[in-house]
Amino acid sequence: MPRFSFQRRIRTISSEQFNVYDEVSDPTTLAIGQVDVHYLTPLHLDVTLLLLRDLDDDGLEEMLTALDDDVLASATLDDRRAHVTVLQAKERGVYAMDGPRLDEEEDEEVRDESQIV
């Protein structure tokens, strides 16, 4: 069984976005990363791998191999020029653009905006 799996979230004409899951060390439903694939030209891919958890070098190599086999192999590149930028991120919270942070308890009384004139 492969350790890493990729689930497509978004697909456009020139890009795709995938969630990354670790089936071995984190069998929960939480993604451990995100991959953005941009098809710049018929011969060039630009890929960004954003990791939300620490991986050792062997784990990263295994993930990159799985990414190449499962996601990038479907791209029809004769020369297979794909640049992968790997970034390590730390989640700071979940925010809504029109309200408070979604991951915090609301200690303050929520005002009823229907009463605002």
N, C-alpha and C positions, 0 to 999 in steps of 0.2 A: 504494500500500500504506500503510495507517495506521501511524503511528510507534509508538503505544502500544496494547497489548492487555491485556485483563483476563481472568483465569481464576478462576472461582468456587472457593473452598475450602470454605466453610460456608454453609448456608442453614437458617434457622429460620423460625418463623411470623412473627417481627417484625424479622428482621435478615438480612444477608448479609455475607460477607467475601470479598474478591477479592485475588489477587496482581496486581501491575502489572509488565508487561514492556516494555522499550524495544527495539523491533525494529531501530532504526537505529543508535544509538550504543552499544548493549550487546546484541548478538545472542546472548549466552550464555543459558543456561537459568536464570540467577539473577534473581530478582525484584528490581526497583529500588524497590518500594514495596508498600503494602498499603492497601486501602480497606475501611472498615467502613461499612455503610449500615444505619441504624436507621429503621424505619417507625414513627414516633411516633403519628401519627393518619392517617386517610385523606387528609388535606391537607398533611401535613408530614413531611419527611425530614430526618434529621440525619446528616451524612456526615463521616467523618474520613479524611483522606488522609495517610498516614504515608510520607514519602519517605526512602529509605535512601541516595540519591545526590543530589548537588547538581544542580539544574536552573536554567537562567537563566529570566528572566521569560517569554520567548517559549515556551520548552519547557513551563513550568508552564501557560501559557494553552492550549497545544496539548493537554496532558494533561487539563485540566479540560473542554475541549470534547469530547475523546474519551470522558471519563467520562460527560458528559451524554448524548452520542449513543449510547454502547454499553451503559451500565449504568442510568443514571437514567431514560432514555426509556421503559423498560419499566414504570416505576411509573405507575399510573393516577392522576395528579394533575391535577385541573382547573386549580388555581391554581399548581401547580408550585412550591411553597414548599420549597426545599431549601437548607439551610445547610451549607456545606462548610468545615470547619476543616482547614487544611494545616499539618502539623508536619514538621520536619526532624529526623531521628534519626541516631544513630551506633551501629552495631552494636558491642556490647562483648564478645560471645562467645555460645556456645551451651551451655546448661546442661541437665543432667538433674536432676530433682528428687531422685533417689535415689543420686546419685553425683557424681564430679568433672566438671569442665568437659569437654565432648566435643571441644573444639577444641585442647586442649593435649596435648602429649606427656606421658606419665606417666613421670617420672623416678624416682619412689619405687617401691619394691617393693610390689606390690598384695598386701594381706593376704588370706588365704583365709578368708572369713567363715564357711565351713562348719565351720571348726575352732573358732569362738568359742562358748563354752558359757556 
